[in-house]
């Protein structure tokens, strides 16, 4: 089993990337803003969210640590 330790800054980065991706996708599906502006903003947010997914995933999976508590006790 592994333990995941996230720095608050890393957590904010991950949440921010997910929010940008979701908000961009929502803009692409909405009808309240003029189509041209909505499409430009939506595509930009989706691109930013998608581009930052890989660094966010690497940072999260790189912060995992093997749990040694059970191993040291011989369990």
Order of alpha helices (4+ residues) and beta strands (2+ residues): beta-alpha-alpha-beta-alpha
